[in-house]
Amino acid sequence: MINFDEEIKKYQPCLEIEEAEEVINAYDSKDMSDILSALIQELKNKK
């Protein structure tokens, strides 16, 4: 059986929307378009 008192002690609230947004926006990840743009720029600079 579930011991609700123990479960409540373990409970950790999730991040608020604004906090989650800040964390997500702070994570600087590159997608394929960023990588391709950098490669194209490098090729243009070599010519």
mmCIF file as Biopython writes it, N, C-alpha, C and O atoms, coordinates in Angstrom:
data_model
#
loop_
_atom_site.group_PDB
_atom_site.id
_atom_site.type_symbol
_atom_site.label_atom_id
_atom_site.label_alt_id
_atom_site.label_comp_id
_atom_site.label_asym_id
_atom_site.label_entity_id
_atom_site.label_seq_id
_atom_site.pdbx_PDB_ins_code
_atom_site.Cartn_x
_atom_site.Cartn_y
_atom_site.Cartn_z
_atom_site.occupancy
_atom_site.B_iso_or_equiv
_atom_site.auth_seq_id
_atom_site.auth_asym_id
_atom_site.pdbx_PDB_model_num
ATOM 1   N N  . MET A ? 1  ? 0.835  -1.179 0.000   1.0 0.0 1  A 1 
ATOM 2   C CA . MET A ? 1  ? 0.000  0.000  0.000   1.0 0.0 1  A 1 
ATOM 3   C C  . MET A ? 1  ? 0.891  1.258  0.000   1.0 0.0 1  A 1 
ATOM 4   O O  . MET A ? 1  ? 1.999  1.228  0.536   1.0 0.0 1  A 1 
ATOM 5   N N  . ILE A ? 2  ? 0.428  2.321  -0.577  1.0 0.0 2  A 1 
ATOM 6   C CA . ILE A ? 2  ? 1.182  3.563  -0.676  1.0 0.0 2  A 1 
ATOM 7   C C  . ILE A ? 2  ? 1.139  4.318  0.648   1.0 0.0 2  A 1 
ATOM 8   O O  . ILE A ? 2  ? 0.076  4.520  1.235   1.0 0.0 2  A 1 
ATOM 9   N N  . ASN A ? 3  ? 2.310  4.726  1.098   1.0 0.0 3  A 1 
ATOM 10  C CA . ASN A ? 3  ? 2.415  5.525  2.315   1.0 0.0 3  A 1 
ATOM 11  C C  . ASN A ? 3  ? 2.481  6.995  1.870   1.0 0.0 3  A 1 
ATOM 12  O O  . ASN A ? 3  ? 3.534  7.479  1.457   1.0 0.0 3  A 1 
ATOM 13  N N  . PHE A ? 4  ? 1.366  7.680  1.960   1.0 0.0 4  A 1 
ATOM 14  C CA . PHE A ? 4  ? 1.272  9.036  1.449   1.0 0.0 4  A 1 
ATOM 15  C C  . PHE A ? 4  ? 2.187  10.012 2.181   1.0 0.0 4  A 1 
ATOM 16  O O  . PHE A ? 4  ? 2.714  10.944 1.572   1.0 0.0 4  A 1 
ATOM 17  N N  . ASP A ? 5  ? 2.376  9.810  3.460   1.0 0.0 5  A 1 
ATOM 18  C CA . ASP A ? 5  ? 3.266  10.696 4.232   1.0 0.0 5  A 1 
ATOM 19  C C  . ASP A ? 5  ? 4.695  10.601 3.701   1.0 0.0 5  A 1 
ATOM 20  O O  . ASP A ? 5  ? 5.368  11.622 3.555   1.0 0.0 5  A 1 
ATOM 21  N N  . GLU A ? 6  ? 5.163  9.397  3.413   1.0 0.0 6  A 1 
ATOM 22  C CA . GLU A ? 6  ? 6.506  9.214  2.867   1.0 0.0 6  A 1 
ATOM 23  C C  . GLU A ? 6  ? 6.612  9.826  1.468   1.0 0.0 6  A 1 
ATOM 24  O O  . GLU A ? 6  ? 7.615  10.459 1.138   1.0 0.0 6  A 1 
ATOM 25  N N  . GLU A ? 7  ? 5.594  9.637  0.662   1.0 0.0 7  A 1 
ATOM 26  C CA . GLU A ? 7  ? 5.598  10.184 -0.700  1.0 0.0 7  A 1 
ATOM 27  C C  . GLU A ? 7  ? 5.615  11.703 -0.677  1.0 0.0 7  A 1 
ATOM 28  O O  . GLU A ? 7  ? 6.292  12.325 -1.496  1.0 0.0 7  A 1 
ATOM 29  N N  . ILE A ? 8  ? 4.889  12.304 0.238   1.0 0.0 8  A 1 
ATOM 30  C CA . ILE A ? 8  ? 4.864  13.777 0.355   1.0 0.0 8  A 1 
ATOM 31  C C  . ILE A ? 8  ? 6.244  14.288 0.746   1.0 0.0 8  A 1 
ATOM 32  O O  . ILE A ? 8  ? 6.660  15.346 0.272   1.0 0.0 8  A 1 
ATOM 33  N N  . LYS A ? 9  ? 6.964  13.564 1.598   1.0 0.0 9  A 1 
ATOM 34  C CA . LYS A ? 9  ? 8.313  13.974 2.004   1.0 0.0 9  A 1 
ATOM 35  C C  . LYS A ? 9  ? 9.267  13.963 0.809   1.0 0.0 9  A 1 
ATOM 36  O O  . LYS A ? 9  ? 10.168 14.798 0.725   1.0 0.0 9  A 1 
ATOM 37  N N  . LYS A ? 10 ? 9.072  13.019 -0.112  1.0 0.0 10 A 1 
ATOM 38  C CA . LYS A ? 10 ? 9.937  12.892 -1.291  1.0 0.0 10 A 1 
ATOM 39  C C  . LYS A ? 10 ? 9.582  13.883 -2.398  1.0 0.0 10 A 1 
ATOM 40  O O  . LYS A ? 10 ? 10.377 14.122 -3.307  1.0 0.0 10 A 1 
ATOM 41  N N  . TYR A ? 11 ? 8.397  14.451 -2.314  1.0 0.0 11 A 1 
ATOM 42  C CA . TYR A ? 11 ? 7.899  15.323 -3.388  1.0 0.0 11 A 1 
ATOM 43  C C  . TYR A ? 11 ? 8.789  16.534 -3.600  1.0 0.0 11 A 1 
ATOM 44  O O  . TYR A ? 11 ? 9.152  17.226 -2.649  1.0 0.0 11 A 1 
ATOM 45  N N  . GLN A ? 12 ? 9.137  16.783 -4.856  1.0 0.0 12 A 1 
ATOM 46  C CA . GLN A ? 12 ? 9.864  17.991 -5.237  1.0 0.0 12 A 1 
ATOM 47  C C  . GLN A ? 12 ? 9.077  18.641 -6.367  1.0 0.0 12 A 1 
ATOM 48  O O  . GLN A ? 12 ? 8.839  18.014 -7.399  1.0 0.0 12 A 1 
ATOM 49  N N  . PRO A ? 13 ? 8.675  19.888 -6.179  1.0 0.0 13 A 1 
ATOM 50  C CA . PRO A ? 13 ? 7.889  20.533 -7.226  1.0 0.0 13 A 1 
ATOM 51  C C  . PRO A ? 13 ? 8.715  20.741 -8.494  1.0 0.0 13 A 1 
ATOM 52  O O  . PRO A ? 13 ? 9.930  20.926 -8.440  1.0 0.0 13 A 1 
ATOM 53  N N  . CYS A ? 14 ? 8.043  20.709 -9.608  1.0 0.0 14 A 1 
ATOM 54  C CA . CYS A ? 14 ? 8.737  20.940 -10.870 1.0 0.0 14 A 1 
ATOM 55  C C  . CYS A ? 14 ? 9.001  22.440 -11.034 1.0 0.0 14 A 1 
ATOM 56  O O  . CYS A ? 14 ? 8.423  23.267 -10.330 1.0 0.0 14 A 1 
ATOM 57  N N  . LEU A ? 15 ? 9.876  22.768 -11.967 1.0 0.0 15 A 1 
ATOM 58  C CA . LEU A ? 15 ? 10.204 24.174 -12.213 1.0 0.0 15 A 1 
ATOM 59  C C  . LEU A ? 15 ? 8.983  24.929 -12.717 1.0 0.0 15 A 1 
ATOM 60  O O  . LEU A ? 15 ? 8.150  24.388 -13.444 1.0 0.0 15 A 1 
ATOM 61  N N  . GLU A ? 16 ? 8.897  26.163 -12.323 1.0 0.0 16 A 1 
ATOM 62  C CA . GLU A ? 16 ? 7.843  27.015 -12.847 1.0 0.0 16 A 1 
ATOM 63  C C  . GLU A ? 16 ? 8.131  27.272 -14.321 1.0 0.0 16 A 1 
ATOM 64  O O  . GLU A ? 16 ? 9.250  27.058 -14.787 1.0 0.0 16 A 1 
ATOM 65  N N  . ILE A ? 17 ? 7.135  27.723 -15.040 1.0 0.0 17 A 1 
ATOM 66  C CA . ILE A ? 17 ? 7.275  27.952 -16.471 1.0 0.0 17 A 1 
ATOM 67  C C  . ILE A ? 17 ? 8.432  28.905 -16.774 1.0 0.0 17 A 1 
ATOM 68  O O  . ILE A ? 17 ? 9.245  28.624 -17.654 1.0 0.0 17 A 1 
ATOM 69  N N  . GLU A ? 18 ? 8.515  30.013 -16.064 1.0 0.0 18 A 1 
ATOM 70  C CA . GLU A ? 18 ? 9.578  30.982 -16.328 1.0 0.0 18 A 1 
ATOM 71  C C  . GLU A ? 18 ? 10.948 30.390 -16.045 1.0 0.0 18 A 1 
ATOM 72  O O  . GLU A ? 18 ? 11.893 30.613 -16.803 1.0 0.0 18 A 1 
ATOM 73  N N  . GLU A ? 19 ? 11.062 29.635 -14.958 1.0 0.0 19 A 1 
ATOM 74  C CA . GLU A ? 19 ? 12.338 29.019 -14.617 1.0 0.0 19 A 1 
ATOM 75  C C  . GLU A ? 19 ? 12.729 28.000 -15.683 1.0 0.0 19 A 1 
ATOM 76  O O  . GLU A ? 19 ? 13.888 27.942 -16.093 1.0 0.0 19 A 1 
ATOM 77  N N  . ALA A ? 20 ? 11.781 27.209 -16.124 1.0 0.0 20 A 1 
ATOM 78  C CA . ALA A ? 20 ? 12.063 26.216 -17.155 1.0 0.0 20 A 1 
ATOM 79  C C  . ALA A ? 20 ? 12.466 26.910 -18.451 1.0 0.0 20 A 1 
ATOM 80  O O  . ALA A ? 20 ? 13.382 26.459 -19.139 1.0 0.0 20 A 1 
ATOM 81  N N  . GLU A ? 21 ? 11.791 27.999 -18.783 1.0 0.0 21 A 1 
ATOM 82  C CA . GLU A ? 21 ? 12.105 28.764 -19.982 1.0 0.0 21 A 1 
ATOM 83  C C  . GLU A ? 21 ? 13.538 29.282 -19.933 1.0 0.0 21 A 1 
ATOM 84  O O  . GLU A ? 21 ? 14.260 29.205 -20.927 1.0 0.0 21 A 1 
ATOM 85  N N  . GLU A ? 22 ? 13.951 29.808 -18.784 1.0 0.0 22 A 1 
ATOM 86  C CA . GLU A ? 22 ? 15.310 30.333 -18.620 1.0 0.0 22 A 1 
ATOM 87  C C  . GLU A ? 22 ? 16.340 29.226 -18.811 1.0 0.0 22 A 1 
ATOM 88  O O  . GLU A ? 22 ? 17.361 29.429 -19.467 1.0 0.0 22 A 1 
ATOM 89  N N  . VAL A ? 23 ? 16.076 28.075 -18.248 1.0 0.0 23 A 1 
ATOM 90  C CA . VAL A ? 23 ? 17.014 26.954 -18.367 1.0 0.0 23 A 1 
ATOM 91  C C  . VAL A ? 23 ? 17.109 26.501 -19.816 1.0 0.0 23 A 1 
ATOM 92  O O  . VAL A ? 23 ? 18.202 26.247 -20.322 1.0 0.0 23 A 1 
ATOM 93  N N  . ILE A ? 24 ? 15.977 26.402 -20.473 1.0 0.0 24 A 1 
ATOM 94  C CA . ILE A ? 24 ? 15.966 25.952 -21.866 1.0 0.0 24 A 1 
ATOM 95  C C  . ILE A ? 24 ? 16.669 26.960 -22.758 1.0 0.0 24 A 1 
ATOM 96  O O  . ILE A ? 24 ? 17.466 26.570 -23.611 1.0 0.0 24 A 1 
ATOM 97  N N  . ASN A ? 25 ? 16.394 28.248 -22.585 1.0 0.0 25 A 1 
ATOM 98  C CA . ASN A ? 25 ? 17.017 29.277 -23.417 1.0 0.0 25 A 1 
ATOM 99  C C  . ASN A ? 25 ? 18.504 29.424 -23.130 1.0 0.0 25 A 1 
ATOM 100 O O  . ASN A ? 25 ? 19.266 29.806 -24.018 1.0 0.0 25 A 1 
ATOM 101 N N  . ALA A ? 26 ? 18.927 29.131 -21.917 1.0 0.0 26 A 1 
ATOM 102 C CA . ALA A ? 26 ? 20.339 29.241 -21.562 1.0 0.0 26 A 1 
ATOM 103 C C  . ALA A ? 26 ? 21.159 28.109 -22.189 1.0 0.0 26 A 1 
ATOM 104 O O  . ALA A ? 26 ? 22.370 28.241 -22.369 1.0 0.0 26 A 1 
ATOM 105 N N  . TYR A ? 27 ? 20.503 27.010 -22.516 1.0 0.0 27 A 1 
ATOM 106 C CA . TYR A ? 27 ? 21.192 25.877 -23.122 1.0 0.0 27 A 1 
ATOM 107 C C  . TYR A ? 27 ? 21.441 26.192 -24.585 1.0 0.0 27 A 1 
ATOM 108 O O  . TYR A ? 27 ? 20.515 26.206 -25.396 1.0 0.0 27 A 1 
ATOM 109 N N  . ASP A ? 28 ? 22.700 26.444 -24.914 1.0 0.0 28 A 1 
ATOM 110 C CA . ASP A ? 28 ? 23.062 26.864 -26.271 1.0 0.0 28 A 1 
ATOM 111 C C  . ASP A ? 28 ? 23.387 25.633 -27.114 1.0 0.0 28 A 1 
ATOM 112 O O  . ASP A ? 28 ? 24.521 25.153 -27.119 1.0 0.0 28 A 1 
ATOM 113 N N  . SER A ? 29 ? 22.398 25.141 -27.811 1.0 0.0 29 A 1 
ATOM 114 C CA . SER A ? 29 ? 22.629 23.985 -28.662 1.0 0.0 29 A 1 
ATOM 115 C C  . SER A ? 29 ? 22.544 24.404 -30.128 1.0 0.0 29 A 1 
ATOM 116 O O  . SER A ? 29 ? 21.816 25.327 -30.494 1.0 0.0 29 A 1 
ATOM 117 N N  . LYS A ? 30 ? 23.297 23.708 -30.934 1.0 0.0 30 A 1 
ATOM 118 C CA . LYS A ? 30 ? 23.301 24.012 -32.363 1.0 0.0 30 A 1 
ATOM 119 C C  . LYS A ? 30 ? 22.461 22.972 -33.076 1.0 0.0 30 A 1 
ATOM 120 O O  . LYS A ? 30 ? 22.533 21.781 -32.774 1.0 0.0 30 A 1 
ATOM 121 N N  . ASP A ? 31 ? 21.665 23.434 -34.024 1.0 0.0 31 A 1 
ATOM 122 C CA . ASP A ? 31 ? 20.915 22.500 -34.835 1.0 0.0 31 A 1 
ATOM 123 C C  . ASP A ? 31 ? 21.607 22.385 -36.194 1.0 0.0 31 A 1 
ATOM 124 O O  . ASP A ? 31 ? 22.645 23.008 -36.420 1.0 0.0 31 A 1 
ATOM 125 N N  . MET A ? 32 ? 21.045 21.606 -37.074 1.0 0.0 32 A 1 
ATOM 126 C CA . MET A ? 32 ? 21.680 21.357 -38.371 1.0 0.0 32 A 1 
ATOM 127 C C  . MET A ? 32 ? 21.832 22.636 -39.181 1.0 0.0 32 A 1 
ATOM 128 O O  . MET A ? 32 ? 22.828 22.796 -39.887 1.0 0.0 32 A 1 
ATOM 129 N N  . SER A ? 33 ? 20.883 23.539 -39.100 1.0 0.0 33 A 1 
ATOM 130 C CA . SER A ? 33 ? 20.990 24.768 -39.892 1.0 0.0 33 A 1 
ATOM 131 C C  . SER A ? 33 ? 22.165 25.629 -39.406 1.0 0.0 33 A 1 
ATOM 132 O O  . SER A ? 33 ? 22.834 26.268 -40.218 1.0 0.0 33 A 1 
ATOM 133 N N  . ASP A ? 34 ? 22.420 25.653 -38.091 1.0 0.0 34 A 1 
ATOM 134 C CA . ASP A ? 34 ? 23.580 26.379 -37.553 1.0 0.0 34 A 1 
ATOM 135 C C  . ASP A ? 34 ? 24.883 25.762 -38.059 1.0 0.0 34 A 1 
ATOM 136 O O  . ASP A ? 34 ? 25.803 26.478 -38.454 1.0 0.0 34 A 1 
ATOM 137 N N  . ILE A ? 35 ? 24.953 24.453 -38.047 1.0 0.0 35 A 1 
ATOM 138 C CA . ILE A ? 35 ? 26.159 23.752 -38.480 1.0 0.0 35 A 1 
ATOM 139 C C  . ILE A ? 35 ? 26.396 23.976 -39.971 1.0 0.0 35 A 1 
ATOM 140 O O  . ILE A ? 35 ? 27.518 24.261 -40.388 1.0 0.0 35 A 1 
ATOM 141 N N  . LEU A ? 36 ? 25.342 23.849 -40.771 1.0 0.0 36 A 1 
ATOM 142 C CA . LEU A ? 36 ? 25.482 24.067 -42.214 1.0 0.0 36 A 1 
ATOM 143 C C  . LEU A ? 36 ? 25.865 25.502 -42.531 1.0 0.0 36 A 1 
ATOM 144 O O  . LEU A ? 36 ? 26.674 25.737 -43.428 1.0 0.0 36 A 1 
ATOM 145 N N  . SER A ? 37 ? 25.308 26.456 -41.822 1.0 0.0 37 A 1 
ATOM 146 C CA . SER A ? 37 ? 25.662 27.868 -42.036 1.0 0.0 37 A 1 
ATOM 147 C C  . SER A ? 37 ? 27.138 28.100 -41.735 1.0 0.0 37 A 1 
ATOM 148 O O  . SER A ? 37 ? 27.814 28.812 -42.478 1.0 0.0 37 A 1 
ATOM 149 N N  . ALA A ? 38 ? 27.640 27.514 -40.664 1.0 0.0 38 A 1 
ATOM 150 C CA . ALA A ? 38 ? 29.053 27.655 -40.306 1.0 0.0 38 A 1 
ATOM 151 C C  . ALA A ? 38 ? 29.943 27.022 -41.366 1.0 0.0 38 A 1 
ATOM 152 O O  . ALA A ? 38 ? 30.973 27.592 -41.726 1.0 0.0 38 A 1 
ATOM 153 N N  . LEU A ? 39 ? 29.560 25.851 -41.870 1.0 0.0 39 A 1 
ATOM 154 C CA . LEU A ? 39 ? 30.349 25.193 -42.916 1.0 0.0 39 A 1 
ATOM 155 C C  . LEU A ? 39 ? 30.365 26.010 -44.203 1.0 0.0 39 A 1 
ATOM 156 O O  . LEU A ? 39 ? 31.409 26.151 -44.839 1.0 0.0 39 A 1 
ATOM 157 N N  . ILE A ? 40 ? 29.231 26.537 -44.578 1.0 0.0 40 A 1 
ATOM 158 C CA . ILE A ? 40 ? 29.153 27.365 -45.792 1.0 0.0 40 A 1 
ATOM 159 C C  . ILE A ? 40 ? 30.001 28.616 -45.633 1.0 0.0 40 A 1 
ATOM 160 O O  . ILE A ? 40 ? 30.692 29.017 -46.570 1.0 0.0 40 A 1 
ATOM 161 N N  . GLN A ? 41 ? 29.958 29.233 -44.474 1.0 0.0 41 A 1 
ATOM 162 C CA . GLN A ? 41 ? 30.761 30.426 -44.215 1.0 0.0 41 A 1 
ATOM 163 C C  . GLN A ? 41 ? 32.251 30.109 -44.311 1.0 0.0 41 A 1 
ATOM 164 O O  . GLN A ? 41 ? 33.024 30.888 -44.868 1.0 0.0 41 A 1 
ATOM 165 N N  . GLU A ? 42 ? 32.649 28.956 -43.763 1.0 0.0 42 A 1 
ATOM 166 C CA . GLU A ? 42 ? 34.054 28.543 -43.848 1.0 0.0 42 A 1 
ATOM 167 C C  . GLU A ? 42 ? 34.467 28.346 -45.297 1.0 0.0 42 A 1 
ATOM 168 O O  . GLU A ? 42 ? 35.548 28.777 -45.698 1.0 0.0 42 A 1 
ATOM 169 N N  . LEU A ? 43 ? 33.613 27.697 -46.090 1.0 0.0 43 A 1 
ATOM 170 C CA . LEU A ? 43 ? 33.933 27.463 -47.500 1.0 0.0 43 A 1 
ATOM 171 C C  . LEU A ? 43 ? 34.051 28.780 -48.259 1.0 0.0 43 A 1 
ATOM 172 O O  . LEU A ? 43 ? 34.933 28.924 -49.106 1.0 0.0 43 A 1 
ATOM 173 N N  . LYS A ? 44 ? 33.181 29.740 -47.969 1.0 0.0 44 A 1 
ATOM 174 C CA . LYS A ? 44 ? 33.239 31.048 -48.633 1.0 0.0 44 A 1 
ATOM 175 C C  . LYS A ? 44 ? 34.525 31.787 -48.267 1.0 0.0 44 A 1 
ATOM 176 O O  . LYS A ? 44 ? 35.119 32.456 -49.113 1.0 0.0 44 A 1 
ATOM 177 N N  . ASN A ? 45 ? 34.953 31.669 -47.018 1.0 0.0 45 A 1 
ATOM 178 C CA . ASN A ? 45 ? 36.150 32.361 -46.559 1.0 0.0 45 A 1 
ATOM 179 C C  . ASN A ? 45 ? 37.426 31.759 -47.163 1.0 0.0 45 A 1 
ATOM 180 O O  . ASN A ? 45 ? 38.428 32.462 -47.292 1.0 0.0 45 A 1 
ATOM 181 N N  . LYS A ? 46 ? 37.408 30.482 -47.533 1.0 0.0 46 A 1 
ATOM 182 C CA . LYS A ? 46 ? 38.581 29.823 -48.105 1.0 0.0 46 A 1 
ATOM 183 C C  . LYS A ? 46 ? 38.819 30.241 -49.554 1.0 0.0 46 A 1 
ATOM 184 O O  . LYS A ? 46 ? 39.946 30.145 -50.039 1.0 0.0 46 A 1 
ATOM 185 N N  . LYS A ? 47 ? 37.792 30.698 -50.248 1.0 0.0 47 A 1 
ATOM 186 C CA . LYS A ? 47 ? 37.929 31.057 -51.678 1.0 0.0 47 A 1 
ATOM 187 C C  . LYS A ? 47 ? 38.551 32.393 -51.861 1.0 0.0 47 A 1 
ATOM 188 O O  . LYS A ? 47 ? 38.735 32.838 -52.994 1.0 0.0 47 A 1 
#
